């Protein structure tokens, strides 16, 4: 039974009981505890400190009432705190509960890597021109990678400073290495398939290049080979022109320049106008306004002979370029390293 107010301690008890009714949250209970039991300014603490001012004959009764008040405050706060925590827990559980009437949460879905997208676009473009997609091993022999492609024994590419050779991987023409281009697949195809041959060869290749905005020791190439009777340089130019029309806009300029490759004669460099600076010169194109994208030429008679094809009857052309650089041009990627750093913010874009 609740005591009627009258005594100062009774008044305090009545006030506490009124305030306790409103304390329904964990925060409110904590504030009530500080207000009544705080060490410095707590109401109960203040009443205990007043005990020394109470007349001697009233000390026992006053002390008993204060102790009773303190006991009830502590017990009530304990009960309120427990009830408030239960309500908070129930509220949190309700918030975590699944509302089956809501639409489902769509989980994050991975996307194709931009290199994969560009590779497939290249494959589709050449399939439309009547080409087949070919593949070969990443670990090749010296003969398939160099000798059969007319590389002389002292060519710099055959040096350990440029090529990753496999330790204890044989000697001479059987020496094993990580392929430096996808051209060995051309030899393998010619040895197993009679003309006409029209293949495109995308794949990963390896060279000891320093990492910079345009180079990487591991990158991706695509090469093509056509062998048949009566193939001319005009067929090469027409094929590449048709390919680039599908890959780049009509504004892109293409430039051919004479060059030397051991496996073709004559050989040409194929460059595309820099899409980053509109040929004004920038870091990506090294100030030239052009980005070399591909090498090409007519297949050397010795390469045809090494592939088991009569160079007196058949002729052909070959071309090859970096898929990475093509991806940079297609999507306006300024730095090759972005393709290999696995930055989810970059890879999650819609390519």
C-alpha positions in Angstrom: 0.0 0.0 0.0 1.4 3.4 -1.0 2.1 5.8 1.8 0.5 9.2 1.6 2.9 12.1 1.3 3.7 14.1 4.4 7.3 13.4 5.6 10.0 14.8 3.3 11.3 11.3 2.5 7.7 10.2 1.8 7.3 13.0 -0.6 10.5 11.9 -2.4 9.2 8.3 -2.5 6.0 9.5 -4.1 7.9 11.5 -6.6 10.1 8.6 -7.6 7.1 6.3 -8.1 5.5 8.9 -10.4 8.7 9.3 -12.4 9.2 5.5 -12.6 5.9 5.0 -14.4 7.3 7.1 -17.4 10.6 5.3 -17.6 10.0 2.7 -20.3 13.2 2.8 -22.4 16.7 1.8 -21.5 17.8 5.4 -21.8 15.0 6.7 -19.6 15.8 4.1 -16.9 19.5 5.1 -17.0 18.6 8.8 -16.6 16.3 7.9 -13.7 19.2 6.0 -12.0 21.5 8.9 -12.3 18.9 11.3 -11.0 18.1 9.3 -7.9 21.3 7.3 -7.2 24.0 9.5 -8.7 27.0 9.9 -6.4 27.3 13.6 -6.7 23.8 15.0 -7.2 21.5 12.0 -6.7 18.4 12.6 -4.7 18.9 9.7 -2.4 22.6 10.6 -2.0 21.4 14.1 -1.0 19.0 12.8 1.6 21.8 10.7 3.2 24.0 13.7 3.4 21.2 15.6 5.2 21.2 13.0 8.0 23.9 14.9 9.9 21.6 17.9 10.2 18.7 16.0 11.5 18.1 16.3 15.3 19.5 13.4 17.3 16.1 12.2 18.4 14.9 12.0 14.8 18.0 10.5 13.2 16.9 6.8 13.6 13.5 7.4 12.0 14.9 9.6 9.2 17.7 7.1 8.5 15.3 4.2 8.3 13.0 6.0 5.8 16.0 7.0 3.6 17.3 3.4 3.6 13.8 2.2 2.7 13.6 4.7 -0.1 17.0 3.7 -1.4 16.1 0.0 -1.3 12.8 0.6 -3.2 14.6 2.8 -5.8 17.3 0.2 -6.4 14.7 -2.6 -6.7 12.4 -0.6 -8.9 15.3 0.5 -11.2 16.5 -3.1 -11.5 13.0 -4.2 -12.5 12.5 -1.3 -14.9 15.9 -1.9 -16.5 15.1 -5.6 -17.1 11.7 -4.8 -18.7 13.2 -2.0 -20.9 16.0 -4.4 -22.2 13.4 -7.0 -23.0 11.3 -4.5 -25.0 14.4 -3.2 -26.8 15.4 -6.8 -27.7 11.9 -7.6 -28.9 11.9 -4.4 -31.0 15.2 -5.3 -32.6 14.0 -8.8 -33.4 10.9 -7.4 -35.0 12.9 -5.1 -37.1 15.0 -8.0 -38.3 12.0 -10.1 -39.1 11.3 -10.9 -42.7 8.3 -9.3 -44.2 7.1 -11.9 -46.7 5.0 -9.3 -48.4 8.0 -7.2 -49.5 9.8 -7.9 -52.8 13.0 -10.0 -52.4 16.4 -8.3 -52.0 18.4 -8.7 -55.2 21.9 -10.0 -54.4 24.8 -8.3 -56.1 25.5 -10.0 -59.5 28.9 -10.2 -61.0 29.7 -8.7 -64.4 31.9 -9.8 -67.3 35.4 -8.4 -67.2 35.9 -5.7 -69.8 38.6 -7.8 -71.4 36.2 -10.7 -71.7 33.6 -8.4 -73.3 36.1 -7.1 -75.8 37.4 -10.6 -76.6 34.0 -11.8 -77.3 33.3 -8.8 -79.5 36.5 -9.5 -81.5 35.6 -13.2 -81.8 32.1 -12.3 -83.0 33.4 -9.8 -85.5 35.8 -12.3 -87.1 33.2 -15.1 -87.0 31.1 -12.8 -89.1 33.9 -12.7 -91.6 34.1 -16.5 -91.8 36.9 -17.1 -89.3 37.1 -19.9 -86.7 38.4 -19.3 -83.1 41.5 -21.4 -82.3 43.4 -21.9 -79.1 46.7 -23.4 -77.9 48.9 -24.0 -74.8 50.3 -21.2 -72.7 53.6 -23.2 -72.3 55.2 -23.6 -75.7 58.4 -25.0 -77.2 61.1 -22.8 -78.5 60.5 -24.2 -82.0 56.8 -23.4 -82.1 57.2 -19.9 -80.5 60.4 -18.8 -82.3 62.1 -21.1 -84.8 59.1 -22.1 -86.9 58.2 -18.4 -87.1 61.5 -17.5 -88.6 63.1 -15.9 -85.6 66.9 -16.1 -86.0 68.9 -17.7 -83.1 70.3 -14.3 -81.9 66.9 -12.5 -82.0 66.5 -10.4 -78.7 63.1 -12.0 -78.0 64.8 -15.3 -77.5 66.9 -13.9 -74.6 66.1 -14.5 -71.0 65.8 -10.8 -70.4 62.7 -10.7 -72.6 61.1 -14.2 -72.3 60.0 -16.3 -69.3 61.7 -19.7 -69.8 60.5 -22.7 -67.8 63.1 -24.0 -65.4 64.4 -27.4 -66.3 62.2 -27.2 -69.4 64.4 -28.9 -72.0 67.0 -27.6 -74.4 67.3 -26.3 -77.9 64.1 -26.3 -80.0 62.4 -28.3 -77.3 63.1 -25.7 -74.6 59.9 -24.7 -72.8 58.7 -21.2 -72.2 55.7 -19.1 -71.5 54.5 -18.1 -75.0 55.3 -14.5 -75.9 52.5 -14.3 -78.5 49.7 -16.5 -79.8 51.5 -17.0 -83.1 52.5 -20.6 -82.2 48.9 -21.6 -82.7 49.3 -20.5 -86.3 52.1 -23.2 -86.7 50.1 -25.8 -84.9 47.0 -25.1 -87.1 49.0 -25.2 -90.4 50.5 -28.5 -89.3 47.1 -30.1 -88.7 44.9 -28.4 -91.2 45.1 -27.9 -95.0 44.2 -24.6 -96.6 41.9 -22.7 -96.8 42.7 -21.6 -93.3 40.9 -18.7 -91.6 41.5 -18.6 -87.8 41.5 -15.9 -85.1 43.5 -16.7 -81.9 42.8 -14.8 -78.7 44.7 -15.7 -75.5 47.0 -14.7 -72.7 50.7 -14.1 -73.4 53.8 -13.3 -71.3 56.8 -11.0 -71.7 59.3 -9.4 -69.3 57.8 -5.9 -69.7 57.9 -3.3 -67.0 54.5 -2.3 -65.7 53.3 1.1 -66.9 50.1 2.6 -68.4 50.5 0.7 -71.6 52.6 -2.4 -70.7 52.3 -5.5 -68.4 54.2 -8.7 -68.1 51.0 -10.6 -68.6 48.6 -9.4 -71.2 46.2 -10.6 -73.9 46.6 -10.8 -77.6 44.5 -11.7 -80.6 46.0 -12.9 -83.8 44.6 -13.9 -87.1 45.8 -16.1 -90.0 44.5 -16.6 -93.5 46.0 -19.0 -95.9 44.6 -19.8 -99.3 45.5 -19.6 -103.0 45.7 -16.1 -104.4 45.7 -14.2 -101.0 47.1 -10.6 -101.4 47.9 -7.6 -99.3 44.6 -6.1 -100.4 42.8 -8.9 -98.7 44.7 -8.0 -95.5 43.7 -4.4 -95.7 40.1 -5.2 -96.5 39.8 -7.6 -93.6 41.3 -5.2 -91.1 39.2 -2.3 -92.4 36.0 -4.4 -92.0 37.1 -5.5 -88.5 37.8 -1.9 -87.3 34.6 -0.6 -88.7 32.8 -3.0 -86.3 35.0 -2.2 -83.3 35.5 1.6 -83.5 33.4 4.5 -84.7 33.7 6.1 -88.1 35.8 8.9 -86.6 38.6 6.6 -85.7 41.6 6.9 -88.1 43.8 4.0 -89.0 47.4 4.3 -90.1 49.6 1.7 -91.8 53.4 2.0 -91.6 56.1 -0.3 -92.9 58.0 -2.4 -90.3 59.8 -5.7 -89.9 58.6 -8.9 -88.3 60.5 -12.2 -88.8 57.3 -14.1 -89.7 55.8 -11.7 -92.3 57.1 -10.0 -95.5 56.2 -7.3 -96.0 55.2 -6.2 -92.5 53.2 -3.2 -91.3 52.3 -1.5 -88.1 48.7 -0.6 -87.6 48.0 2.4 -85.5 44.7 4.0 -84.3 44.2 7.7 -83.6 44.3 8.4 -79.8 40.8 8.6 -78.5 42.0 10.3 -75.3 43.4 13.5 -76.7 42.0 13.7 -80.2 45.5 13.5 -81.6 46.7 16.5 -79.6 49.2 14.4 -77.6 48.9 12.9 -74.1 50.5 10.6 -71.7 48.7 7.5 -73.1 49.9 8.0 -76.7 53.3 9.5 -75.6 52.5 12.7 -77.3 52.3 11.2 -80.8 48.5 11.3 -81.2 48.6 7.6 -82.3 48.4 4.3 -80.4 50.0 1.3 -82.1 47.4 -1.4 -81.8 48.4 -4.2 -84.2 51.2 -5.6 -86.4 50.4 -7.4 -89.7 51.8 -8.6 -93.0 52.0 -11.3 -95.5 53.0 -14.7 -94.1 56.7 -15.3 -94.8 57.3 -18.2 -97.2 59.6 -19.9 -94.6 56.7 -19.9 -92.1 54.4 -21.5 -94.5 57.0 -24.1 -95.3 57.6 -24.8 -91.6 53.8 -25.3 -91.3 53.8 -27.9 -94.0 52.2 -25.6 -96.7 53.7 -25.1 -100.1 54.6 -21.4 -100.4 54.7 -21.7 -104.2 51.0 -22.5 -104.3 49.6 -20.8 -101.3 50.0 -17.4 -99.7 48.5 -15.8 -96.6 48.4 -12.9 -94.2 48.6 -12.6 -90.5 47.9 -9.9 -87.9 48.1 -9.6 -84.2 47.4 -7.0 -81.5 46.8 -6.5 -77.8 43.2 -7.1 -76.6 44.1 -4.9 -73.6 44.9 -1.9 -75.8 41.8 -2.5 -77.8 39.7 -2.5 -74.6 41.4 0.8 -73.6 40.3 2.4 -76.9 36.8 0.9 -77.0 36.0 2.0 -73.4 38.3 5.0 -73.0 40.3 3.4 -70.2 43.4 5.6 -69.6 45.6 3.1 -67.8 46.2 -0.6 -68.6 46.8 -1.3 -64.9 43.1 -0.8 -64.2 42.3 -4.0 -66.0 44.4 -6.1 -63.6 44.0 -4.4 -60.2 40.6 -6.0 -59.3 39.0 -2.7 -58.2 35.3 -3.6 -57.7 34.3 0.0 -58.4 35.9 -0.2 -61.8 34.9 -3.7 -62.7 31.2 -3.2 -61.6 30.7 -0.7 -64.4 28.4 -1.7 -67.3 30.7 -2.6 -70.2 
